[in-house]
Amino acid sequence: MRRWYVVFTLIASCIVSSAVGYWFGFREALAFGIAADSLPRGAIATYYLRALRAGKHANFTIGLESDVDLGLIWGHELFRHPLRHVMGPLWGFEFYPEYEKYAVRLADYRKEHPSLTKPDMFDEVPPDKEQYREFYRELAQGTRENVAKINAMVERYATKP
């Protein structure tokens, strides 16, 4: 009888700790992640707003073009993630397939306006940066992977003529 009591107590403890871990670890982490992301995005928005008011559109354009690329890169990761179908039921955050409409908008824009990110942009190490050769190699590899993700998203989601 004592053995069953210990087994039952252990199983009940595991279930309770799993439920608490889920609630605070997963469910609440999603909201905190979105909230935490809002602060730097807001700070970047102030930079863009100041640039617009000062008539400096070049940096503003580069920043927004980067946001389009990042949307496509992270969309690629999000839509291919093995847990994409369970995000809604588990975390109450429905993004798939609802967010595919945003992917179409980004892909259509990127198809019409090619990315400023070029696959070979970090292939050459500047002469005064030889000590960073390994870092540039990693940047070049990551850039090629990101360009491939952008191109895959454009191929998949851009409106066909």
C-alpha contacts under 8 A as a table, 3 or more apart, distances in Angstrom:
res1	aa1	res2	aa2	distance
1	M	4	W	5.41
1	M	5	Y	6.49
2	R	5	Y	5.09
2	R	6	V	6.35
3	R	6	V	5.18
3	R	7	V	6.23
4	W	7	V	5.00
4	W	8	F	5.91
5	Y	8	F	5.13
5	Y	9	T	6.02
6	V	9	T	5.11
6	V	10	L	6.08
7	V	10	L	5.09
7	V	11	I	6.16
8	F	11	I	5.16
8	F	12	A	6.01
9	T	12	A	5.12
9	T	13	S	6.00
10	L	13	S	5.11
10	L	14	C	6.22
11	I	14	C	5.08
11	I	15	I	6.25
12	A	15	I	5.13
12	A	16	V	6.17
13	S	16	V	5.19
13	S	17	S	6.00
14	C	17	S	5.18
14	C	18	S	5.93
15	I	18	S	5.08
15	I	19	A	6.17
16	V	19	A	5.16
16	V	20	V	6.20
17	S	20	V	5.10
17	S	21	G	5.87
18	S	21	G	4.96
18	S	22	Y	5.97
19	A	22	Y	5.09
19	A	23	W	6.16
20	V	23	W	5.14
20	V	24	F	6.13
20	V	25	G	7.87
21	G	24	F	5.42
21	G	25	G	5.14
21	G	26	F	7.37
22	Y	25	G	5.19
22	Y	26	F	5.16
22	Y	27	R	6.38
23	W	26	F	5.93
23	W	27	R	5.03
23	W	28	E	6.24
24	F	27	R	6.04
24	F	28	E	5.09
24	F	29	A	6.74
25	G	28	E	6.24
25	G	29	A	5.69
26	F	29	A	5.10
26	F	30	L	6.40
26	F	91	W	7.28
27	R	30	L	5.73
27	R	31	A	7.28
27	R	90	L	7.61
27	R	91	W	5.22
28	E	31	A	5.43
28	E	32	F	6.27
29	A	32	F	4.96
29	A	33	G	5.87
30	L	33	G	5.09
30	L	34	I	6.34
30	L	91	W	7.63
31	A	34	I	5.21
31	A	35	A	6.07
32	F	35	A	4.94
32	F	36	A	5.86
33	G	36	A	5.11
33	G	37	D	6.11
34	I	37	D	5.12
34	I	38	S	6.41
35	A	38	S	5.22
35	A	39	L	7.25
36	A	39	L	5.86
36	A	40	P	7.72
37	D	40	P	5.96
37	D	41	R	6.32
38	S	41	R	5.09
38	S	42	G	5.89
39	L	42	G	5.16
39	L	43	A	6.30
40	P	43	A	4.92
40	P	44	I	6.14
41	R	44	I	5.06
41	R	45	A	6.15
42	G	45	A	4.92
42	G	46	T	6.44
43	A	46	T	5.23
43	A	47	Y	6.68
44	I	47	Y	5.11
44	I	48	Y	6.40
45	A	48	Y	5.01
45	A	49	L	6.06
46	T	49	L	5.01
46	T	50	R	6.10
47	Y	50	R	5.23
47	Y	51	A	6.19
48	Y	51	A	5.05
48	Y	52	L	6.13
48	Y	60	F	5.52
49	L	52	L	5.08
49	L	53	R	6.18
50	R	53	R	5.12
50	R	54	A	6.12
51	A	54	A	5.09
51	A	55	G	6.14
51	A	56	K	4.99
51	A	57	H	6.55
51	A	59	N	7.54
51	A	60	F	6.54
52	L	55	G	5.07
52	L	56	K	5.83
52	L	57	H	6.12
52	L	60	F	7.20
53	R	56	K	7.67
56	K	59	N	6.82
56	K	60	F	7.18
57	H	60	F	5.04
57	H	61	T	5.96
58	A	61	T	5.19
58	A	62	I	6.27
59	N	62	I	5.03
59	N	63	G	6.11
60	F	63	G	5.17
60	F	64	L	6.30
61	T	64	L	5.21
61	T	65	E	6.02
62	I	65	E	5.10
62	I	66	S	6.15
62	I	116	L	7.97
63	G	66	S	5.08
63	G	67	D	6.35
64	L	67	D	4.86
64	L	68	V	6.38
65	E	68	V	5.14
65	E	69	D	6.44
65	E	115	S	7.14
65	E	116	L	7.33
66	S	69	D	5.06
66	S	70	L	6.09
66	S	116	L	7.99
67	D	70	L	4.98
67	D	71	G	6.01
68	V	71	G	5.11
68	V	72	L	6.38
68	V	106	L	6.22
68	V	110	R	7.57
69	D	72	L	5.18
69	D	73	I	6.11
69	D	115	S	7.10
69	D	150	I	6.58
70	L	73	I	4.96
70	L	74	W	5.93
71	G	74	W	5.39
71	G	75	G	5.73
71	G	103	A	7.76
71	G	106	L	7.38
72	L	75	G	4.93
72	L	76	H	6.04
72	L	103	A	6.74
72	L	106	L	6.81
72	L	107	A	7.33
72	L	149	K	7.28
72	L	150	I	5.53
72	L	153	M	6.26
73	I	76	H	5.18
73	I	77	E	6.59
73	I	146	N	6.27
73	I	149	K	5.66
73	I	150	I	5.74
73	I	153	M	7.90
74	W	77	E	4.98
74	W	78	L	5.97
75	G	78	L	4.90
75	G	79	F	5.86
75	G	103	A	6.95
75	G	153	M	7.93
76	H	79	F	5.49
76	H	80	R	6.20
76	H	149	K	6.31
76	H	150	I	7.75
76	H	152	A	7.94
76	H	153	M	6.39
77	E	80	R	5.38
77	E	81	H	6.03
78	L	81	H	5.27
78	L	84	R	6.88
79	F	84	R	6.57
79	F	96	Y	7.07
80	R	84	R	7.42
81	H	84	R	5.50
82	P	85	H	7.53
83	L	86	V	5.49
83	L	87	M	6.47
84	R	87	M	5.60
84	R	95	F	7.97
84	R	96	Y	6.40
85	H	88	G	7.07
85	H	96	Y	6.79
86	V	89	P	5.49
86	V	90	L	5.91
87	M	90	L	5.34
87	M	91	W	5.41
87	M	92	G	6.71
87	M	93	F	5.88
87	M	94	E	6.49
87	M	95	F	7.79
88	G	91	W	5.50
88	G	92	G	4.47
88	G	93	F	4.67
88	G	94	E	4.57
88	G	95	F	7.50
89	P	92	G	5.70
89	P	93	F	7.81
94	E	97	P	7.99
94	E	98	E	7.04
95	F	98	E	5.21
95	F	99	Y	5.08
96	Y	99	Y	5.76
96	Y	100	E	6.97
97	P	100	E	5.54
98	E	101	K	6.64
99	Y	102	Y	5.44
99	Y	103	A	6.81
100	E	103	A	4.85
100	E	104	V	6.30
100	E	157	Y	7.95
101	K	104	V	5.11
101	K	105	R	6.45
102	Y	105	R	5.05
102	Y	106	L	6.18
103	A	106	L	5.11
103	A	107	A	5.87
103	A	153	M	7.50
103	A	157	Y	6.28
104	V	107	A	5.08
104	V	108	D	5.95
104	V	157	Y	4.87
104	V	158	A	5.45
104	V	159	T	6.97
105	R	108	D	5.26
105	R	109	Y	6.27
105	R	158	A	7.58
106	L	109	Y	5.16
106	L	110	R	6.08
106	L	158	A	7.96
107	A	110	R	4.99
107	A	111	K	5.93
107	A	153	M	6.42
107	A	154	V	4.49
107	A	155	E	7.88
107	A	157	Y	5.81
107	A	158	A	4.70
107	A	159	T	7.91
108	D	111	K	5.12
108	D	112	E	6.34
108	D	154	V	7.08
108	D	157	Y	7.57
108	D	158	A	4.67
108	D	159	T	6.18
109	Y	112	E	5.23
109	Y	113	H	5.91
110	R	113	H	4.85
110	R	114	P	5.34
110	R	115	S	6.46
110	R	154	V	6.91
111	K	114	P	6.05
111	K	154	V	6.37
111	K	158	A	6.85
115	S	118	K	7.32
117	T	121	M	7.31
117	T	143	T	7.67
117	T	147	V	7.14
118	K	121	M	5.38
118	K	143	T	7.64
118	K	144	R	7.91
118	K	147	V	7.23
119	P	122	F	7.82
119	P	140	A	7.20
119	P	143	T	5.79
119	P	144	R	4.70
119	P	147	V	6.18
120	D	123	D	5.17
120	D	140	A	6.63
120	D	143	T	7.84
120	D	144	R	7.34
121	M	124	E	7.48
121	M	140	A	6.99
121	M	143	T	7.89
122	F	125	V	6.95
122	F	136	Y	5.90
122	F	137	R	7.29
122	F	139	L	6.24
122	F	140	A	4.73
122	F	143	T	7.78
123	D	136	Y	7.05
123	D	137	R	6.91
123	D	140	A	5.63
124	E	136	Y	7.82
125	V	129	K	6.34
125	V	130	E	6.42
125	V	132	Y	7.71
125	V	133	R	6.23
125	V	136	Y	6.49
126	P	129	K	5.27
126	P	130	E	6.86
127	P	130	E	6.01
129	K	132	Y	5.52
129	K	133	R	7.17
130	E	133	R	5.35
131	Q	134	E	7.97
132	Y	135	F	5.14
132	Y	136	Y	6.19
133	R	136	Y	5.16
133	R	137	R	6.24
134	E	137	R	4.98
134	E	138	E	6.35
135	F	138	E	5.16
135	F	139	L	6.19
136	Y	139	L	4.87
136	Y	140	A	5.99
137	R	140	A	5.11
137	R	141	Q	6.26
138	E	141	Q	5.13
138	E	142	G	6.12
139	L	142	G	5.14
139	L	143	T	5.95
140	A	143	T	5.10
140	A	144	R	6.22
141	Q	144	R	5.26
141	Q	145	E	6.33
142	G	145	E	5.07
142	G	146	N	6.13
143	T	146	N	5.04
143	T	147	V	6.10
144	R	147	V	5.13
144	R	148	A	6.17
145	E	148	A	5.10
145	E	149	K	6.32
146	N	149	K	5.01
146	N	150	I	6.19
147	V	150	I	5.02
147	V	151	N	6.10
148	A	151	N	5.09
148	A	152	A	6.05
149	K	152	A	5.01
149	K	153	M	6.19
150	I	153	M	5.22
150	I	154	V	6.22
151	N	154	V	5.06
151	N	155	E	6.05
152	A	155	E	5.06
152	A	156	R	6.11
153	M	156	R	5.08
153	M	157	Y	5.77
153	M	158	A	7.61
154	V	157	Y	5.39
154	V	158	A	5.05
155	E	158	A	6.07
